Structure formats: structure tokens, C-alpha cells
Amino acid sequence: MKKHASAPVGKEKIIPIITLYVISGGIILIGAAFSVFSLINNISLPVLTSQVPGAVFGAVMIFLGIRYLLSVKKLKDEVFKSASAFSWGNFKKAEKPKS
């Protein structure tokens, strides 16, 4: 298996990615803690006209945290490419072609 030589990645790219990983891990842990707490204390929350167990909301938080974690992984792969660089042009609206 060949390994491609890669340029070293600077702190300006590493620190934000690590921060995003920590936030996504925190979302997962908070969701798990809320699920366990809700199960132990038999917590249910009113939603419209029914009662929904708190563990369901915790499970949704876990799911969203995992989705966010996978999105951060994809972002990391893009950001760590050697051709990736910050540009204000990325924030401009794309012009629509005239018909």
C-alpha cells in the first residue's frame, strides 16, 4: 500500500477540527446521559397531546451527535487537503445564469 506524501497541517486547521470533534462527542454524551436519567427517573415530556419518554429525546440527541461526528470527519478530509485554503469568495452568492 502506497502512502502519499502530505504537507504538514497547521494549527489553524487542527484546532477548529478538534473543537468540532469535542462538541459532537459532547452532544452524544449529553444525549446518552439524558436518556439514562430519563429512564431512571421515569421522565416523560408533553408533546402536543401525548407524553413522550425522555429517553426518546436522548436517543434523538445521540443520533444527531453521531451524524454531526460523521459530518466533521468528512469536513476534516476536505480541510486537510493540501489544496484547501480559506477564501472570502466561498461566502459569495453564486450568480444564476440568465435565461
Sequence and secondary structure as in RCSB ss.txt:
>XXXX:A:sequence
MKKHASAPVGKEKIIPIITLYVISGGIILIGAAFSVFSLINNISLPVLTSQVPGAVFGAVMIFLGIRYLLSVKKL
KDEVFKSASAFSWGNFKKAEKPKS
>XXXX:A:secstr
          HHHHHHHHHHHHHHHHHHHHHHHHHHHHHHHT EEEETTEEEEHHHHHHHHHHHHHHHHHHHHHH
HHHHTSTT    GGGGS       
